[in-house]
Amino acid sequence: MDVSRLMDVLKTEYGIENEKQFDEAVRESAGINLGIFTMPLERRQNGTYDSEIRAACQ
């Protein structure tokens, strides 16, 4: 995706028309929880994952 296409998407989907509005939107965002990518999953002896652990990661 080139810059002009990205700017079109930001304008259409989020009403962001310039860099200042983009910076404000980023500052006001809640962020991204990356915990799902760092939490280890444990396997049962039969090789399946525990359903409670999988549910916590979704």
C-alpha positions as CSV (number, residue, x, y, z in Angstrom):
1,M,0.0,0.0,0.0
2,D,1.4,3.4,-1.0
3,V,1.1,6.6,1.0
4,S,-1.7,8.0,-1.1
5,R,-3.8,4.9,-0.6
6,L,-3.1,4.9,3.1
7,M,-4.2,8.5,3.4
8,D,-7.4,7.7,1.5
9,V,-8.2,4.9,3.9
10,L,-7.5,7.0,7.0
11,K,-9.7,9.8,5.6
12,T,-12.6,7.4,4.6
13,E,-12.5,5.1,7.6
14,Y,-11.4,7.5,10.4
15,G,-11.9,11.0,9.2
16,I,-8.1,11.7,9.4
17,E,-7.1,14.2,6.8
18,N,-3.6,15.3,7.8
19,E,-0.6,14.4,9.9
20,K,-1.7,16.5,12.9
21,Q,-5.0,14.6,13.1
22,F,-3.1,11.3,12.8
23,D,-0.7,12.2,15.6
24,E,-3.7,13.2,17.8
25,A,-5.5,10.0,17.1
26,V,-2.4,7.9,17.9
27,R,-1.9,9.8,21.2
28,E,-5.5,9.3,22.2
29,S,-5.6,5.6,21.3
30,A,-5.7,3.0,24.0
31,G,-2.8,1.1,22.5
32,I,-2.4,-2.5,21.6
33,N,-2.2,-5.4,24.2
34,L,0.6,-7.6,23.0
35,G,0.2,-10.0,25.9
36,I,-1.2,-12.7,23.6
37,F,2.1,-12.9,21.8
38,T,4.2,-13.2,24.9
39,M,2.0,-15.5,27.1
40,P,3.3,-19.1,26.9
41,L,0.8,-21.9,26.3
42,E,1.1,-25.1,28.2
43,R,0.3,-28.5,26.6
44,R,-1.5,-31.3,28.3
45,Q,0.1,-34.7,28.2
46,N,-2.0,-35.7,25.3
47,G,-0.7,-32.8,23.2
48,T,-3.7,-30.6,23.3
49,Y,-3.8,-27.1,24.8
50,D,-5.8,-26.5,28.0
51,S,-9.1,-24.8,27.0
52,E,-8.9,-22.3,29.9
53,I,-5.4,-21.1,28.7
54,R,-6.7,-20.8,25.1
55,A,-9.7,-18.8,26.2
56,A,-7.5,-16.4,28.2
57,C,-5.5,-15.7,25.1
58,Q,-8.4,-14.9,22.8
